[in-house]
Amino acid sequence: MVAALVLSGCSNNESSSGTSEDNSSNGGGTLVFGRGADAVSLDPINVTDGESIRSTNNIYETLFTYDNNLKLQPKLAMGYETSEDGLTWTIKLRDDVKFHDGTKFNADAVVFNFDRWMDKENPYHQGGDFVYYSFLYGGFKGDENHLIESVKAIDETTVEFKLKEKTAPFISYLAIPMFGIASPDAIKKYNEKFNEHPVGTGPFKFKEWKRNDTVTLEKNEDYYVDGKPELDRLIFKVIPDNTARLTALQTGEIDMMDGLDPSKADSVKNNESLDLIERPSFNIGYLAFNMEKEPFNDVKVRKAINYAIDRKAIVDAFYSGLGEVAKNPLPPSLWGYNDNVEGYELDIEKAKKLLKEAGYEDGFKTQLWTMSNPRPYLPQPQKIAEALQSDLSKIGIEVEIVTYEWATYLDKTSQGGHPMALFGWTGVMADPDNFLFPNLDKSNAEVPANNRAFYKSEEVHQLLVKARQTLDQEKRADIYKEVQEILYKDAPWANLVHTTPPLAKAKYVEGFKAHPMNDDLFTNVTLSK
């Protein structure tokens, strides 16, 4: 075995949350975190939305994880080795971990989870579409492009993965929160209802889920990190309206909140009882064109809309200095970002010329879909939709705005009902593959689609596959830069904004550090009140 990398596991005296802060509080208490929307499911393999992951990330743990500096770290794994041909990956596991139901975490549990995820014939492959598995692994067991040959337990603490082809970001895949390892006994017990009865190994265990209201978690008293977590209880509470959520924080109804309207950031700074937190930017907010619907199957129409959008005015109006205009699907902080891409500047005359060439000199009527709930990349989705509506009216496009709540919006857009839709993405691994493959590869444009543009470029697909099979990071970066040039020319999206999403908390909440990927852990958090 070559290319060995053994990562130092967390000792019993250190935190696994990826934060360096600690404090001398006696701990305990209940923290209520206000958020804009409810979880869709508490089975992480069956979700792609941040609100679900916010809960599941504290219930489950993955084999590896990204810390707050986006460095890959061990979690349930201790380290790994790869074979010289890059097809065999051998992973060593911790031996001191139990699931919340008291059963032991071991290599058999890892194999059980992968068998459930990959095999449609598995009796426990129920309760969802397992979309993130197929995103990354080319389909399911038996499919032509399925990446995994086998997953085998070598002994109690060793798992062997055999792949069909080289996959450079394979270990990064194992750090994605969708691949949280669940208790096999709990899966057998609840099966298709497992999403309502989650059992993992994380610092908090599931207590109760009141739909569209609260998800309540309790301290895992048997957590393998001594003295952690500090809190007795963690509650995620849904308050859809940004202003109402801030009021709830100010009155003490909640202790923390996300989705703070950027225009309210100064009022938080000036409040002696509150702290403003800026999450490091690692996202993209965009307008997706459904390329299976006319006239968005015409690249000239898509480019015309790109030229008609005043991105700077939108960022200035709705992000209060906490956003920057986007020209690529990748955030500028990620390796492989192509700064040489020209981007689309505001040019109304060029937009009108392109529409005329496409046969729409007098414009057309269409719909723009948006979510009702604030997102990290779209803090005021309705107002941003209205700004786009105004921009497009200047080139003769009459836009009707259609709004749905978050879970319904995810479902309907995945089915392709929208002509245009506001959307966004926060990375779940520090690799360009995670922004490009799930959202813009043709393999993810089949219903239910995560590729909301239904963009099916064979050229982009071949390049993304090539990048996955290239182990040299510099060569991979060059491939991703080429992909971004093609995306600029094809314009499946109108890239809008990268944000630094603001959060707010009461001053008595200590030890919290916002994760760039939204993978917030509350292991080290204490309440000093």
N, C-alpha and C positions, 0 to 999 in steps of 0.2 A: 504494500500500500504506500502511496506517495501523496504529496500535497497535504500532509496532515496538519490540522489546526486544532489544537486543544484549547478550549476557552475556559477560563477560570470560573468555576461555579460559585454561587453565593454561599458563603459560610453561614453558620447558624447565628452569627452575630451581625450580619449585614442585611440591608434591605434589598429586595428584588425589584423595587419599583423604578429603578433607573434614576432616582433623584439622590442628591448628595446631602440634602437638608435633613436635619434631625433637630429635635428639641426635647426638653426635659419635662414636658407635660406628663401628667399621670395618665393621659389618654382617656378613652371612653367617650360616651355621648353619641348623639345621632347627628349626622350631617345630611341636610336636605339640599339637593342640587336641582335647581330649576332649569328646565330645557324646553325647547319649542315644540317638540313632537314626541310621540310615544315610540317605543320599540316596535318593530314589525314581528320579530320572533326572538326567542332566547336560545335558539339552536344556531350557533355562529356559522356553521357550514352552509346554512340556508339563508344568509342575509348578505347584502352588500351595503346597507345604509349605516351611517354613523351613529344614529340613535340606538340601534340594536347593539352595535359593538360597544358603545359606551357602557352598557350594562354587562354584556357577556365578557368583556375584557377583564372585569373584576371577579368573575365567577370561574372562568376557565384560564388555563395557561397553555402556551404553545411550547414546542421543543426549543425554539430560539426566539429572541425578541430584539427589537430595536430600542436602544436607550434614548434619552432625551437629546443626545447629540447625533442620533441616527447611526450609531455604531452597533453592529450585530453582536449580541451577547447571548450566553446560554440561559436557558430557563429550566425546562424539565430535562433538557439534555445537558451533558457535561462537555461534549466536544464531538468532533467527527474526523473521519479520514475518507479520502477518495482514492479510487484505483487509478492507475496510470492512464487508462483509456477514458476516464471520466464517466464511466457507466455504473460503477458500484460505489455506493456511499454507506459507510458504516458509522452508526451513531451510538455513542455511549450515553446512558441515562442516569439520572439521580436514583438512589436506592432508598431515599428517606421520605417519600411522598405518598400520601393517601388521598383518595377522593373524598368528597364531603360525606358520602354514605359509609365511609369507613373501609372501603375496599382498597386494595393496594394498586398504586400506579406502577406499571412495569412494561416490559417489551410487548407482552401479549395484549395489553390494553392499547398500545399504539397500533399494532397490527389490526386489532378489532376495529378501531376507528377508521383506518384506511380501507379496510375491506367494506365497511358500511358505506363510505363515501364513494368508492370507485365502482362498485358492482351493483348494477340495477337489479340483479336477481337476488341480491342479499335480502333476507327477510326484514332487515332493519333499515333498508334504503327507502324510507318512507317519510312523509311529512314535509316534503319540499322538493325543490328542483336541483339542489346541490350545485348551483350555477358556478360558484367560485372554483369548485373542483375542476369542472370542465373548462373554465377560463384558462387555468394554468396547466392542466395536464392533458389537453388536447382531446377531451371527451372522456368516456368511461371505459371500463374493462370490456374488451371485445371490439371497441371502435378502432378504425384503421389507424388513427393518429394518436391513440392513447399512449402517453409517454412512459408509464410505469410497467415494467415487466413483472416485478414481484416485490412484496414486502414481507420479510420473514424475521421472526424472533430467533436470534442466535442463542441467547441465554436470557436470564431475567432482566439484565440491564443493557442488552445490545440488540439493536435493530439494523437489519441490512436491507437497503433499497437497491434494486437493480433497475436501471433505466434502459430504454430502447435507443436513446440518442443522448449526446452530450447536452447538458442543460446548465448553463453558467449560473443562473440565479437560483438553483435548486434549494440551497440552504435558506436563502431569503424567503422562498415560498413557505418554508416551515415556520417562519416567524410571523406570518400574516395571521391576525387574530381570528379569521374565519376558520383556521385550522386548530382551534382550541381542542385539547384532548378531553373527551367526556368519559364518564364512568360506564363501562360495558354493562354492568348490572342495571344501572338506571335506564340505559337505552333499551335493554331487554324488557324492563318492567313497563316503560311508558310508550315505547316504539313511536308511532306517528304523533303522539301527544308529548313527546320529549321536549318540544319547543316551549311547553308550559311548565315543565318540571326539570330545569337544568341542574346538572350535577357535574362539577369540575373539580379542580385541585386548587383554585385561586384563593386569595386572601379573604374573600367574602363568599358566603353561600346564600343561595336563594331562599327567600322567605315567602314573598307574595307579589302577585302582579294584578293590579286593578287596571284594566284596559283604559287607555287614554287618560290615566290619572297618575298612578305611581307604580314603580318597581321597587320593592323593598328587599335589601340584602342585609345579612347579619354577619358578624365577625366569625371567621373560621377559627375556632378555638384550638384546632389541631394543625394550624398552618406550620409548615416546616421551617419558617424563618422565625427565630425566637423573638417574642415580644411584639410581633406584628400580626395583624394590623392593629393600629391604636384605637380606631373607632369601634364602637359596639354595633352601630347600625348605619347603613348608607341608603338613602332614599333618593331615587330619581323621580322628580315631579314634573308633570307636563303643565306648562303655562304657555299657550301658543302665542299670545301677544307680547311683543318685546317690552312695551311700556308697562304692562301689568306685571311682567316678570321682574323688572327693575323695582317697581313699587313693592313687590313682595320681598325683595332683598332689603330694601330700605326700612321696611316695617318689621323685619325679623321673621317673616313667615318662612323664608328659605335662607340658606347660609351662603350659597354660591349660585352663579348663573352663567350660562353661555348665551350666545346669540345677542349680545348687547349691541344695540343700535350704535354704530360708530359715532353718530352725532351726540350721543349721551356720554361719551368717554370722558369729556372734561368735567361733567357733573359728578362722575364717580371719583375722579382725581381730587376734586375739591371737597369731597365728603370725608370728614375725619374718621368716620366709622367704616369706610370701605377702601378696598384696594383694587386698582385696575391691573389686569394681567393681559399681556399681548401674546397670543399663541404664535410661535414662529411659523412663517409662511411655508406651506407645502401643499398648495392646492391650485385648482383652476376653476373659474366660473365661465360658462360658455352657453351659447345658443346653438342647439343642434338642429340641423335641417333634415327632415325625413326624406331621404333621397329616393324612397319608393313612391313618393307622392309628387304629382305635378304641382307647380312648376319647379320643384326643388331637385328634380332629376337633371336640371340644366345647370351646369357649372357657372354660366354667365349670370343667372339669377342669384345663385349663392354668393358670387363675388360682388354683385351689385349691392346686395344687402350688407356685405362686409364693409364696402366703401361708404355706405349711408349711415353707419353707426358712429356716433360721437362718443367714443369710449372714454376719452378724457373727461368730458362733461359728466358722464355717468359716475366715474370714479370720484370726481370732485364733489358731486352732489350727494352721493349716498355712502361714501366710505371714509370721509373725514380724515384723510391722511393715512388710513389703515389699509390701503389697497394701491396696486399699480396696474397700469394697462398691460394686457397680455397680448402676445403675438404668436405664441406657441402653446401646444397642449401641456408641455412640461414647465414646471416652475423654474425660474432662473437659478435657484440654489442647487438644482440637481445636476450631477455630472451627465454629459451628453446633450445638454441644452445648446441649441444652435442660435447664437446671437446674430449670425449673418442673415437669418431670414428677415426679409424686408418688412413684413407685416402690412396691415391695411390701414392707411391713413384716411381720415375723413375727406371724401372727395365726391360731392353730390353730383357734379357734372359727369364724372366718370361712371358713377352708379347709374345715372339716367341713360347714358350711352349704352351700357351693357344690357340694361333692360330692353332698350329699343332693339338691339341686335338679337335679343332672345325672343322678340315678338311681343313684348309687353310694354310698348311705348306709353300706353295709358295706365299702366300698373295693373293690379289685380287685387282681389279680396282673399284673405286667408285668416287663419287663426294662429295665435301665439299662446301656448300653454305655459302655465307656471304653477308652482306649489304655493299653498297658502301659508306654509310655515317657514320661518327664517332659517337659512342655512349658513354655514360659516363663510361661504363664498358669495351668498346672496342674502344679505341681512334684511333687505326690504324687497322681496321678490315682486310684489304687486307694483310698487313704485318703479322698479327697474323695468318691468314689463311695460309700464305706461311710457317711460322714457323711450324705449325701443319703438313703441307704437307711434310716438311723435316723430322720431327720426325717420321711420319708414314712410310715414305719410308725406314726407317731403319729396319722395320719388314716386308717389302715386300708389303705394301699397297700403290698402285699407286693412287694418289689423283688428280682429276681435280677440280680446283676452279671455282665456278660459282657465279657471282656477279649480284645483282639487287639493284636498288635504293629503299629507305626505304619503301614507301607505297606499291610498288609492292612486295617487299620482305615479308612484313607482310602478304599480301594476299596469296602469293604462298606457304609460309610455313604453313599457317593455313589450307591450302588444302592438305598438306602432300606430296608435290612434291619432297621434299628433302630426300636424304639418310642420310646425316649429315648436321647440320646447326649451325653456331655460333649464339648465342642469349644471352640474359641477362634480368635482372629484377631489377628495383628499387622499393623498398617497398612503398606502399601507405597507409599502416597503421602499427603501431608498434605492430604487432601480427604475430606469426609464420604462422597462417592460411593464411595470404596474400601471403606468398612466396610459400607455399606448395599446397594449394587447387587449385588456378587457374592454376598452372603450372604442377602439377604432379598427380592430382586426375583423376580417370577414367571418371568422369562425364564431364570433360573438354577436352576429347580426341576425341570428335565427331566433324566432319567438320562443320563449321570453328573452328578449335581447337586452344586454347591457350596452351594446353599441346602438345608442338611441338615434344615430344618424343613419343606421342601416347602410353604412359605407362598406363596400365590398371590393376593395382594390386587391387584385392578385399580386401586384408589384409590392405593395406595402406588406401584405401577408408573407411573401417570400423573404423580404428583408427582416421582418420581425422574427421569423423562424430562424433565419441565419444568425441573428444577434443572440438568440437563446443558445445556439450551438457553438458560439465563439467564446472561449474562455478568457482571451486577452481583453481587458477592459478598455484599453485605448481603441482597439479595433471595433469593439462593440459601440463605443461612443461615436465613431465615424459612421457606423450604420444608422444609428438613431438620428444623427444629424441629417443624413440623406432622407430618412423617413419624414422628418419635419419639413424639408424642402418640398416633398411631394404633397404633404398635407396642405401646405400653403397654396399650392397650385390647384389642388382639388377642392379645397374649401368645404369640407363636410360640416365644419363648425364655423361660427363666428366666435373666436376666442375673445373674452371680455376682460377678465380681471384675475389677478393673484392677490390674495388678501392676507393680512395679519389679523386674524379674528380676535376681537376683544372679549374677555370674560371679566366678571367682577365677583368679588367675595367680601365677606365681612372680615375685618382685621383679626378677629379672634380665630379664624381658620388659618392654621399654620402648616408648613411642610408640603404645600402643593406646588407642583411645577407642571405647567402645561406642555403636553407632548406635541411635537410638530404634526404627527399623524392622527391626532385626536385620541390616541391610545392612553388616555389618562388613567393612572392607577392612584388609588387612595390609600395605599398601604402605609405611607408615612404621615398621613394627615392627622393632625390633632386639633382639638378645640380648647382654647385657653380661657374661655368664658366660665 
